[in-house]
Amino acid sequence: MTDRVERGFPVEEFEARAERAQRMLADSGLDALLVCTEPEVRYFTGFHTPFWQSPTRPWFVVLPLSGRPIAVIPGIGASAMAGTWVEDVRTWPAPRPEDDGLALLAETLAEHAGPGGRIGLPMGPETHVRMPLADLDALREEIRPKVFVDATHVVRSLRMVKSEREVAKVAHICSVVSDGFEGIPMLLSAGMTEREAFSAFRMDLLRRGADEVPYLVGATGPGFDDIIKQPSDRVIVDGDLVMFDTGSIFDGYSSDFDRYYAFGWADDGARRAYKTVWEATEAGLATVRPGATTSDLWRAMATVLDAGGSLGNSVGRMGHGLGMQVTEWPSNTADDQTVLEEGMVLTLEPGLIWAPGRMMVHEENLVVRAEGAELLSRRAPAELPLIS
């Protein structure tokens, strides 16, 4: 498959992100924002590299109240960061455990926050600080009387609502994965091992145009409740179900949805469970609109699951945000209460236990539009499909 969506973003995309963040910082009485994790650094700069898989070096970006972000990064990343819209790139020869960028970072923060300045740093759920705890303690002391203040609301608000360019990237990888799922009957057969099936599907997604398939989980068997495990050498037989759930990547943006198939035939319990989670997803889709809440989505789906005889749901939520990461804010739970806005990209993922040790989940990806849900994944069939 050839790419139908532009890679990267123009400078105006990053300018808009920075300006929105700077308005929120000013409204919150913050002098600057510090981010140090891969998605936040990439969101504000466009710096995109697999080098984040190495835990050795910390990386920092400071967003002042006006102007472009400032990168405070290891020297090995200087050339790559210089290729982004960032103009001020400050480096040190990392790794240097005795001072791994702290003095340089403290100096940068001092330039953009007054003596008693308030520096935003994400501290809440689904965030983390990517530096050693001892370094964070030392940095707090170094910048006194300036203080770090929780700025989770800034990055959360920004990243939950996607631009049309971001939506296009998610839509593209969802199309690639939808093609892959629809090709499963020609790809898999009874007699394969679970490991062979997983490998075949991963390679097929890459051939179809996914840049990466970093997240692929699932299971095979007559029923199962471990849906996040690594594949085994178990041999697939007629009467088995297979479930694949993948977060595949295109240009740094992820899909996240699953599909079930049955080999040869499926028993009545599996068919009923599949129909129930499919109908629960329909109820969720019908509830999506600006002004509704994630808890409204949860209740709509839970009502159908309960009516269908669900024995429970151990997953903890029925969907979540999606974008640069396979799971993002918000969560579709009974008490999350996040208000939906146009441009939010979400998953709906109802699940139920239909017999002891047997779980059925169903997932679709969508973007919230003024008129309701626009599917990004192609809708799964209403009846459990078979592989003959």
Secondary structure by P-SEA (a helix, b strand, c coil): ccccccccccaaaaaaaaaaaaaaaaaacccccccccaaaaaaaccccccccccccbbbbbbbccccbbbbbccccaaaaaaaccccbbbbcccccccccaaaaaaaaaaaccccbbbbbbbccccccccccaaaaaaaaaaacccccccaaaaaaaaaacccaaaaaaaaaaaaaaaaaaaaccccccccccaaaaaaaaaaaaaaacccccccccccccccccccccccccccccccbbbbbbbbccccccccccbbbbbcccccaaaaaaaaaaaaaaaaaaaaccccccaaaaaaaaaaaaaaaccccccccccbbbbcccccccccccccccccccccbbbbbbbbbbccccbbbbbbbbbbbcccccccccccccccccccc
